[in-house]
Amino acid sequence: MDVVDKMEDFDRRQAQARNKEKQKEAKLLADGDSIRKLAVERRRARSNAMAGGEDDQEDVDDKTVHHATTSSGTRPSSAGSSRRRPRVDDDDEELMAVLERSERRLMEMLNKNMEMQERRMEQERKQRAEDVARQESRDAEARDERAAHVRLMDALVHKLL
């Protein structure tokens, strides 16, 4: 077998592997789509039954739980296995109090941050003003020194002429 035959064989095997993967993916997508549709239908049926107060055979079937280890286990969907806390009327008042405290703390924190930023900006302004004053005094000294040198050079030029 030469290199060309080996390459063709390799390409053919790669194409077959890709086709198998595509088929598997398509099957999984189709299965997932059908499962999703069934779940949506089941939810709609439950919500319609709850709204209408009906309890027909489909609802009984939906409330039946089938496990792999047992033949059939029946458990109503409202059997109390939920871990949620039961809602108490006082929860609304407590929640409002917690929210108000949280908002108050947030406002206090924001006010403190604003005050700190204002202080920092004021300090930066003072620092800039001091830096500008120092630079102006250095510039003034340099101008005076240059003026003195110019006068000295002027005097020397007049003496030489």
Backbone as ProteinMPNN parsed JSONL, in Angstrom:
{"seq_chain_A": "MDVVDKMEDFDRRQAQARNKEKQKEAKLLADGDSIRKLAVERRRARSNAMAGGEDDQEDVDDKTVHHATTSSGTRPSSAGSSRRRPRVDDDDEELMAVLERSERRLMEMLNKNMEMQERRMEQERKQRAEDVARQESRDAEARDERAAHVRLMDALVHKLL", "coords_chain_A": {"N_chain_A": [[0.853, -1.184, 0.0], [0.598, 2.147, -0.85], [1.406, 5.578, -0.009], [-0.656, 7.279, -0.842], [-2.905, 5.605, -0.934], [-3.096, 4.952, 1.781], [-3.635, 7.482, 2.82], [-6.112, 8.067, 1.64], [-7.634, 6.042, 2.801], [-7.452, 6.824, 5.46], [-8.763, 9.335, 5.359], [-11.335, 8.438, 4.647], [-12.042, 6.928, 6.905], [-12.076, 8.995, 8.789], [-14.202, 10.557, 7.826], [-16.305, 8.745, 8.154], [-16.316, 8.545, 10.944], [-16.982, 11.169, 11.625], [-19.577, 11.27, 10.52], [-20.876, 9.358, 12.111], [-20.75, 10.654, 14.608], [-22.297, 12.923, 14.035], [-24.775, 11.706, 13.581], [-25.296, 10.611, 16.118], [-25.435, 12.975, 17.622], [-27.64, 14.238, 16.412], [-29.656, 12.415, 17.095], [-29.619, 12.643, 19.9], [-30.365, 15.342, 20.157], [-32.95, 15.242, 19.08], [-34.186, 13.493, 20.906], [-33.945, 15.025, 23.247], [-35.503, 17.214, 22.538], [-38.046, 16.068, 22.264], [-38.461, 15.185, 24.884], [-38.445, 17.621, 26.216], [-40.75, 18.793, 25.111], [-42.721, 17.025, 26.093], [-42.475, 17.517, 28.838], [-43.257, 20.203, 28.976], [-45.914, 19.977, 28.125], [-46.915, 18.383, 30.207], [-46.591, 20.123, 32.383], [-48.362, 22.165, 31.613], [-50.782, 20.739, 31.642], [-50.953, 20.115, 34.348], [-51.083, 22.695, 35.478], [-53.454, 23.588, 34.346], [-55.232, 21.73, 35.442], [-54.987, 22.338, 38.132], [-55.971, 24.912, 38.141], [-58.562, 24.486, 37.246], [-59.464, 22.682, 39.072], [-59.785, 20.031, 38.619], [-59.504, 16.425, 38.678], [-58.574, 14.265, 36.944], [-57.775, 11.194, 35.178], [-55.255, 11.61, 33.924], [-54.016, 13.474, 35.592], [-53.755, 11.966, 37.898], [-51.999, 10.069, 36.951], [-49.819, 11.713, 36.456], [-49.102, 12.399, 39.012], [-48.062, 10.121, 39.958], [-45.159, 8.458, 40.86], [-42.581, 6.817, 39.301], [-40.078, 4.639, 39.994], [-36.932, 3.093, 39.205], [-36.254, 0.961, 40.823], [-38.546, 0.192, 42.117], [-41.82, -1.206, 41.566], [-44.14, 0.391, 41.191], [-44.631, 3.492, 42.516], [-46.712, 5.465, 44.404], [-47.193, 8.787, 44.967], [-48.474, 11.705, 46.048], [-48.083, 14.909, 44.468], [-48.066, 16.975, 46.216], [-46.929, 16.209, 48.669], [-45.429, 17.262, 50.681], [-42.671, 17.209, 50.632], [-41.14, 19.268, 50.051], [-38.565, 21.587, 50.698], [-38.892, 24.165, 51.255], [-39.63, 26.977, 53.327], [-42.704, 27.301, 55.034], [-44.974, 29.804, 54.028], [-45.435, 32.693, 55.893], [-47.561, 35.208, 57.166], [-46.294, 37.251, 58.511], [-43.857, 37.357, 57.354], [-43.761, 39.182, 55.23], [-43.754, 41.697, 56.466], [-41.432, 41.445, 57.944], [-39.594, 41.086, 55.906], [-39.8, 43.571, 54.608], [-38.778, 45.195, 56.628], [-36.158, 44.265, 56.75], [-35.304, 44.94, 54.175], [-35.517, 47.739, 54.324], [-33.588, 48.292, 56.311], [-31.349, 47.386, 54.958], [-31.274, 49.134, 52.745], [-30.89, 51.529, 54.132], [-28.355, 51.078, 55.273], [-26.881, 50.868, 52.916], [-27.196, 53.47, 51.862], [-25.88, 54.915, 53.896], [-23.296, 53.915, 53.588], [-22.746, 54.778, 50.972], [-22.844, 57.56, 51.385], [-20.66, 57.881, 53.136], [-18.604, 57.083, 51.434], [-18.791, 59.121, 49.497], [-18.128, 61.357, 51.075], [-15.483, 60.688, 51.752], [-14.322, 60.728, 49.192], [-14.697, 63.425, 48.539], [-13.094, 64.621, 50.513], [-10.605, 63.589, 49.728], [-10.371, 64.722, 47.168], [-10.277, 67.439, 47.882], [-7.887, 67.488, 49.33], [-6.156, 66.82, 47.237], [-6.512, 69.093, 45.61], [-5.426, 71.092, 47.304], [-2.791, 70.14, 47.441], [-2.033, 70.38, 44.734], [-2.206, 73.159, 44.468], [-0.186, 73.964, 46.236], [2.006, 72.783, 44.922], [1.975, 74.244, 42.517], [2.515, 76.804, 43.508], [5.101, 76.416, 44.559], [6.455, 75.798, 42.169], [6.129, 78.212, 40.774], [7.581, 79.928, 42.433], [10.146, 78.845, 42.087], [10.434, 79.302, 39.357], [10.412, 82.104, 39.358], [12.777, 82.64, 40.819], [14.616, 81.532, 39.037], [14.24, 83.25, 36.824], [15.099, 85.671, 37.941], [17.78, 85.021, 38.418], [18.655, 84.531, 35.801], [18.259, 87.084, 34.734], [20.147, 88.496, 36.224], [22.492, 87.28, 35.246], [22.309, 88.091, 32.57], [22.587, 90.894, 32.859], [25.184, 90.975, 33.885], [26.64, 89.866, 31.747], [26.063, 91.798, 29.848], [27.314, 94.008, 30.961], [29.989, 93.135, 30.819], [30.31, 92.974, 28.044], [30.09, 95.668, 27.343], [32.357, 96.688, 28.558], [34.346, 95.472, 27.125], [34.089, 96.571, 24.629]], "CA_chain_A": [[0.0, 0.0, 0.0], [1.422, 3.34, -0.895], [0.997, 6.686, 0.851], [-1.923, 7.818, -1.322], [-3.955, 4.699, -0.471], [-3.215, 5.138, 3.224], [-4.268, 8.78, 3.059], [-7.517, 7.921, 1.28], [-8.243, 5.213, 3.839], [-7.545, 7.675, 6.658], [-9.834, 10.31, 5.116], [-12.608, 7.72, 4.668], [-12.337, 6.621, 8.313], [-12.422, 10.258, 9.449], [-15.536, 10.932, 7.373], [-17.247, 7.84, 8.819], [-16.383, 8.926, 12.356], [-17.768, 12.411, 11.69], [-20.98, 10.943, 10.256], [-21.414, 8.7, 13.302], [-20.929, 11.688, 15.627], [-23.436, 13.743, 13.636], [-25.988, 10.92, 13.811], [-25.504, 10.554, 17.565], [-25.851, 14.301, 18.067], [-29.002, 14.464, 15.927], [-30.548, 11.583, 17.912], [-29.704, 13.256, 21.227], [-31.163, 16.559, 20.037], [-34.348, 14.861, 18.887], [-34.665, 12.969, 22.188], [-34.084, 16.153, 24.168], [-36.636, 18.035, 22.108], [-39.298, 15.378, 22.61], [-38.581, 15.204, 26.343], [-38.803, 18.981, 26.58], [-42.155, 18.981, 24.741], [-43.544, 16.279, 27.043], [-42.452, 18.218, 30.122], [-44.079, 21.404, 28.844], [-47.31, 19.54, 28.108], [-47.255, 17.93, 31.551], [-46.75, 21.317, 33.222], [-49.606, 22.822, 31.225], [-51.899, 19.929, 32.127], [-51.025, 20.292, 35.799], [-51.566, 24.04, 35.808], [-54.867, 23.632, 33.969], [-55.968, 20.935, 36.412], [-54.994, 23.086, 39.391], [-56.85, 26.062, 37.954], [-59.935, 24.013, 37.106], [-59.805, 21.852, 40.211], [-60.104, 18.695, 38.141], [-58.593, 15.369, 39.094], [-58.856, 13.164, 36.047], [-56.787, 10.106, 35.16], [-53.935, 12.139, 33.566], [-53.439, 14.079, 36.783], [-53.356, 10.881, 38.796], [-50.8, 9.497, 36.358], [-48.72, 12.654, 36.634], [-48.689, 12.406, 40.406], [-47.454, 8.829, 40.248], [-43.717, 8.472, 40.66], [-42.077, 5.486, 38.97], [-38.644, 4.497, 40.182], [-36.415, 1.89, 38.571], [-36.142, -0.121, 41.79], [-39.867, -0.235, 42.578], [-42.741, -1.426, 40.453], [-44.825, 1.67, 41.022], [-44.807, 4.169, 43.786], [-47.616, 6.592, 44.233], [-46.964, 9.837, 45.946], [-49.032, 12.948, 45.506], [-47.063, 15.933, 44.267], [-48.09, 17.895, 47.345], [-46.729, 15.371, 49.849], [-44.692, 17.979, 51.717], [-41.236, 16.944, 50.608], [-40.47, 20.514, 49.713], [-37.755, 22.117, 51.799], [-39.182, 25.581, 51.425], [-40.339, 27.36, 54.539], [-44.085, 27.714, 54.767], [-45.106, 31.255, 54.001], [-46.122, 33.26, 57.04], [-47.955, 36.587, 56.863], [-45.328, 38.164, 59.118], [-42.659, 37.408, 56.516], [-43.77, 40.395, 54.424], [-43.321, 42.806, 57.318], [-40.018, 41.209, 58.266], [-38.848, 41.343, 54.676], [-39.764, 45.023, 54.415], [-37.849, 45.75, 57.615], [-34.804, 43.909, 56.314], [-35.008, 45.766, 53.002], [-35.294, 49.119, 54.763], [-32.271, 48.345, 56.961], [-30.341, 47.224, 53.913], [-31.206, 50.396, 52.003], [-30.302, 52.533, 55.023], [-26.909, 50.807, 55.327], [-26.325, 51.207, 51.605], [-27.119, 54.934, 51.781], [-24.815, 55.362, 54.79], [-22.027, 53.567, 52.965], [-22.55, 55.684, 49.837], [-22.527, 58.888, 51.932], [-19.277, 57.844, 53.631], [-17.719, 57.058, 50.266], [-18.783, 60.462, 48.906], [-17.355, 62.229, 51.953], [-14.062, 60.359, 51.589], [-13.89, 61.22, 47.887], [-14.617, 64.886, 48.618], [-11.878, 64.951, 51.275], [-9.438, 63.279, 48.902], [-10.287, 65.735, 46.12], [-9.842, 68.683, 48.521], [-6.454, 67.349, 49.596], [-5.451, 66.893, 45.952], [-6.517, 70.505, 45.205], [-4.431, 71.799, 48.125], [-1.463, 69.688, 47.02], [-1.755, 71.009, 43.443], [-1.965, 74.591, 44.695], [1.16, 74.081, 46.813], [2.978, 72.468, 43.87], [2.004, 75.381, 41.59], [3.196, 77.904, 44.196], [6.538, 76.088, 44.58], [6.994, 75.927, 40.816], [6.192, 79.641, 40.454], [8.714, 80.541, 43.148], [11.373, 78.389, 41.401], [10.511, 80.028, 38.093], [10.78, 83.489, 39.664], [14.208, 82.624, 41.166], [15.375, 81.285, 37.806], [14.18, 84.474, 36.031], [15.988, 86.646, 38.582], [19.158, 84.588, 38.189], [18.944, 84.775, 34.389], [18.357, 88.534, 34.552], [21.448, 88.887, 36.779], [23.516, 86.846, 34.286], [22.216, 88.951, 31.381], [23.183, 92.18, 33.215], [26.636, 90.766, 34.002], [27.173, 89.704, 30.392], [25.926, 93.101, 29.211], [28.376, 94.861, 31.502], [31.258, 92.666, 30.275], [30.348, 93.321, 26.62], [30.342, 97.106, 27.275], [33.734, 96.937, 28.946], [35.214, 95.001, 26.048], [33.941, 97.425, 23.458]], "C_chain_A": [[0.893, 1.239, 0.0], [0.78, 4.447, -0.055], [-0.373, 7.225, 0.448], [-3.086, 6.943, -0.834], [-4.174, 4.841, 1.029], [-3.941, 6.438, 3.55], [-5.764, 8.721, 2.736], [-8.265, 7.105, 2.323], [-8.447, 6.031, 5.125], [-8.682, 8.683, 6.516], [-11.212, 9.646, 5.189], [-13.012, 7.396, 6.113], [-12.728, 7.89, 9.081], [-13.84, 10.687, 9.08], [-16.589, 10.036, 8.037], [-17.411, 8.21, 10.288], [-17.203, 10.206, 12.519], [-19.246, 12.138, 11.474], [-21.617, 10.265, 11.466], [-21.683, 9.716, 14.404], [-22.13, 12.573, 15.304], [-24.75, 13.015, 13.882], [-26.317, 10.847, 15.299], [-26.032, 11.889, 18.086], [-27.286, 14.593, 17.642], [-30.004, 13.662, 16.754], [-30.725, 12.187, 19.297], [-30.546, 14.527, 21.198], [-32.642, 16.236, 19.885], [-34.941, 14.333, 20.191], [-34.891, 14.105, 23.182], [-35.268, 17.018, 23.827], [-37.955, 17.363, 22.487], [-39.508, 15.365, 24.118], [-39.024, 16.583, 26.807], [-40.277, 19.249, 26.267], [-43.076, 18.258, 25.716], [-43.601, 16.986, 28.392], [-43.325, 19.464, 30.076], [-45.551, 21.032, 28.855], [-47.755, 19.11, 29.498], [-47.475, 19.118, 32.476], [-48.057, 22.043, 32.905], [-50.81, 22.065, 31.757], [-52.054, 20.099, 33.633], [-51.588, 21.66, 36.155], [-53.04, 24.192, 35.445], [-55.71, 22.867, 34.976], [-56.066, 21.672, 37.743], [-55.959, 24.273, 39.283], [-58.308, 25.619, 37.901], [-60.385, 23.161, 38.274], [-60.178, 20.444, 39.801], [-59.117, 17.697, 38.706], [-58.885, 14.152, 38.231], [-57.698, 12.171, 36.028], [-55.388, 10.607, 34.812], [-53.251, 12.747, 34.778], [-52.988, 13.022, 37.764], [-52.085, 10.245, 38.273], [-49.601, 10.413, 36.555], [-48.21, 12.653, 38.065], [-48.021, 11.102, 40.813], [-45.979, 8.893, 39.907], [-43.274, 7.046, 40.394], [-40.568, 5.493, 39.118], [-38.199, 3.196, 39.546], [-36.403, 0.71, 39.541], [-37.489, -0.614, 42.274], [-40.784, -0.391, 41.389], [-43.546, -0.166, 40.174], [-45.012, 2.275, 42.398], [-45.727, 5.335, 43.563], [-47.375, 7.56, 45.363], [-47.566, 11.093, 45.359], [-47.946, 14.017, 45.433], [-47.018, 16.919, 45.424], [-47.867, 17.152, 48.658], [-45.888, 16.047, 50.91], [-43.212, 17.678, 51.731], [-40.444, 18.192, 50.266], [-39.722, 21.036, 50.929], [-38.001, 23.596, 52.031], [-39.888, 25.815, 52.746], [-41.77, 27.685, 54.187], [-44.197, 29.223, 54.884], [-45.943, 31.722, 55.188], [-46.43, 34.709, 56.698], [-46.957, 37.591, 57.417], [-44.067, 38.296, 58.268], [-42.614, 38.69, 55.697], [-43.277, 41.588, 55.233], [-41.844, 42.675, 57.653], [-39.14, 41.507, 57.06], [-38.728, 42.835, 54.412], [-38.787, 45.671, 55.388], [-36.414, 45.465, 57.213], [-34.399, 44.759, 55.121], [-34.728, 47.213, 53.392], [-33.939, 49.257, 55.44], [-31.154, 48.252, 55.932], [-30.175, 48.512, 53.115], [-30.553, 51.491, 52.836], [-28.79, 52.344, 55.113], [-26.228, 51.178, 54.018], [-26.17, 52.71, 51.454], [-26.017, 55.479, 52.682], [-23.452, 55.096, 54.175], [-21.732, 54.498, 51.788], [-22.191, 57.088, 50.311], [-21.096, 58.932, 52.441], [-18.293, 57.851, 52.467], [-17.644, 58.431, 49.612], [-17.967, 61.425, 49.747], [-15.865, 61.96, 51.802], [-13.537, 60.863, 50.254], [-13.763, 62.735, 47.892], [-13.379, 65.318, 49.383], [-10.63, 64.709, 50.442], [-9.262, 64.319, 47.8], [-9.813, 67.069, 46.688], [-8.349, 68.64, 48.823], [-5.643, 67.436, 48.31], [-5.411, 68.33, 45.446], [-5.476, 71.302, 45.982], [-3.018, 71.436, 47.693], [-1.083, 70.329, 45.686], [-1.446, 72.49, 43.61], [-0.571, 74.807, 45.28], [2.229, 73.806, 45.768], [3.105, 73.623, 42.886], [2.752, 76.551, 42.225], [4.706, 77.65, 44.246], [7.163, 76.275, 43.21], [7.105, 77.394, 40.418], [7.349, 80.314, 41.174], [10.037, 80.106, 42.517], [11.554, 79.138, 40.087], [10.95, 81.483, 38.322], [12.266, 83.576, 40.011], [15.053, 82.433, 39.923], [15.37, 82.525, 36.913], [15.121, 85.531, 36.607], [17.449, 86.305, 38.312], [19.562, 84.834, 36.736], [19.114, 86.271, 34.118], [19.7, 89.036, 35.078], [22.563, 88.489, 35.823], [23.516, 87.725, 33.042], [22.843, 90.308, 31.679], [24.697, 92.065, 33.295], [27.257, 90.655, 32.615], [27.117, 91.034, 29.633], [27.048, 94.043, 29.665], [29.717, 94.437, 30.924], [31.404, 93.062, 28.784], [30.658, 94.814, 26.477], [31.773, 97.426, 27.641], [34.686, 96.537, 27.805], [35.099, 95.908, 24.813], [34.416, 98.769, 23.753]], "O_chain_A": [[1.837, 1.334, 0.784], [-0.28, 4.246, 0.539], [-1.168, 7.591, 1.314], [-4.112, 7.451, -0.382], [-5.314, 4.849, 1.493], [-4.77, 6.479, 4.459], [-6.584, 9.264, 3.476], [-9.393, 7.434, 2.687], [-9.483, 5.932, 5.782], [-9.473, 8.867, 7.442], [-12.15, 10.227, 5.734], [-14.169, 7.565, 6.497], [-13.619, 7.85, 9.93], [-14.595, 11.133, 9.944], [-17.648, 10.52, 8.438], [-18.523, 8.19, 10.815], [-18.017, 10.316, 13.435], [-20.087, 12.71, 12.167], [-22.762, 10.557, 11.811], [-22.72, 9.657, 15.064], [-22.896, 12.933, 16.198], [-25.725, 13.618, 14.333], [-27.472, 11.002, 15.694], [-26.962, 11.927, 18.891], [-28.065, 15.137, 18.425], [-31.079, 14.164, 17.082], [-31.84, 12.243, 19.815], [-31.347, 14.766, 22.102], [-33.489, 16.888, 20.496], [-36.067, 14.68, 20.547], [-35.908, 14.14, 23.874], [-35.965, 17.505, 24.717], [-38.874, 18.022, 22.975], [-40.639, 15.521, 24.579], [-39.878, 16.705, 27.686], [-40.978, 19.865, 27.071], [-44.099, 18.807, 26.125], [-44.659, 17.045, 29.019], [-44.051, 19.751, 31.027], [-46.353, 21.691, 29.516], [-48.862, 19.443, 29.921], [-48.423, 19.132, 33.26], [-48.77, 22.481, 33.808], [-51.753, 22.671, 32.266], [-53.173, 20.214, 34.133], [-52.457, 21.78, 37.018], [-53.79, 24.854, 36.161], [-56.801, 23.316, 35.329], [-57.104, 21.637, 38.404], [-56.674, 24.588, 40.234], [-59.186, 26.29, 38.442], [-61.584, 22.941, 38.447], [-60.827, 19.731, 40.566], [-58.032, 18.064, 39.158], [-59.38, 13.135, 38.718], [-56.745, 12.313, 36.794], [-54.411, 10.084, 35.348], [-52.05, 12.562, 34.976], [-51.943, 13.169, 38.398], [-51.188, 9.914, 39.049], [-48.49, 9.941, 36.794], [-47.024, 12.881, 38.306], [-47.473, 11.002, 41.911], [-45.593, 9.32, 38.819], [-43.567, 6.152, 41.189], [-39.868, 6.256, 38.452], [-39.009, 2.286, 39.367], [-36.532, -0.436, 39.11], [-37.584, -1.727, 42.791], [-40.566, 0.208, 40.336], [-43.617, 0.287, 39.032], [-45.497, 1.622, 43.322], [-45.538, 6.113, 42.628], [-47.356, 7.201, 46.541], [-47.187, 11.5, 44.261], [-47.012, 14.027, 46.234], [-46.026, 17.628, 45.591], [-48.54, 17.431, 49.65], [-45.65, 15.452, 51.961], [-42.556, 17.876, 52.753], [-39.215, 18.162, 50.201], [-40.203, 20.931, 52.058], [-37.385, 24.205, 52.906], [-40.643, 24.969, 53.225], [-42.028, 28.286, 53.144], [-43.574, 29.835, 55.752], [-47.027, 31.198, 55.444], [-45.645, 35.367, 56.016], [-46.789, 38.672, 56.852], [-43.295, 39.239, 58.442], [-41.533, 39.239, 55.485], [-42.481, 42.391, 54.747], [-41.1, 43.656, 57.648], [-38.072, 42.107, 57.187], [-37.659, 43.312, 54.031], [-38.053, 46.588, 55.02], [-35.55, 46.334, 57.327], [-33.27, 45.248, 55.062], [-33.813, 47.84, 52.858], [-33.214, 50.219, 55.185], [-30.145, 48.95, 56.025], [-29.05, 48.932, 52.84], [-29.764, 52.285, 52.323], [-28.03, 53.31, 55.04], [-25.131, 51.736, 54.015], [-25.14, 53.185, 50.976], [-25.296, 56.397, 52.292], [-22.56, 55.942, 54.229], [-20.601, 54.953, 51.624], [-21.335, 57.743, 49.716], [-20.388, 59.911, 52.208], [-17.274, 58.539, 52.509], [-16.565, 58.868, 49.212], [-17.198, 62.223, 49.21], [-15.069, 62.896, 51.733], [-12.419, 61.375, 50.187], [-12.823, 63.278, 47.311], [-12.688, 66.253, 48.98], [-9.707, 65.523, 50.445], [-8.143, 64.75, 47.524], [-9.026, 67.764, 46.045], [-7.631, 69.616, 48.606], [-4.575, 68.048, 48.284], [-4.392, 68.759, 44.906], [-4.732, 72.091, 45.401], [-2.15, 72.302, 47.589], [0.052, 70.774, 45.513], [-0.534, 73.016, 42.972], [0.142, 75.723, 44.872], [3.243, 74.502, 45.718], [4.212, 73.955, 42.461], [3.538, 77.219, 41.554], [5.498, 78.56, 44.003], [8.253, 76.833, 43.084], [8.086, 77.782, 39.784], [8.024, 81.171, 40.604], [10.961, 80.913, 42.418], [12.659, 79.555, 39.739], [11.761, 82.019, 37.566], [12.95, 84.489, 39.549], [16.083, 83.086, 39.76], [16.391, 82.833, 36.299], [15.845, 86.201, 35.871], [18.257, 87.185, 38.014], [20.673, 85.289, 36.466], [20.001, 86.676, 33.367], [20.326, 89.898, 34.461], [23.49, 89.269, 35.603], [24.575, 88.069, 32.516], [23.567, 90.837, 30.836], [25.415, 92.95, 32.831], [28.282, 91.279, 32.339], [28.024, 91.352, 28.864], [27.641, 94.766, 28.865], [30.52, 95.299, 30.566], [32.489, 93.436, 28.336], [31.413, 95.196, 25.582], [32.353, 98.356, 27.082], [35.699, 97.195, 27.566], [36.041, 95.949, 24.021], [34.374, 99.642, 22.886]]}, "name": "protein", "num_of_chains": 1, "seq": "MDVVDKMEDFDRRQAQARNKEKQKEAKLLADGDSIRKLAVERRRARSNAMAGGEDDQEDVDDKTVHHATTSSGTRPSSAGSSRRRPRVDDDDEELMAVLERSERRLMEMLNKNMEMQERRMEQERKQRAEDVARQESRDAEARDERAAHVRLMDALVHKLL"}
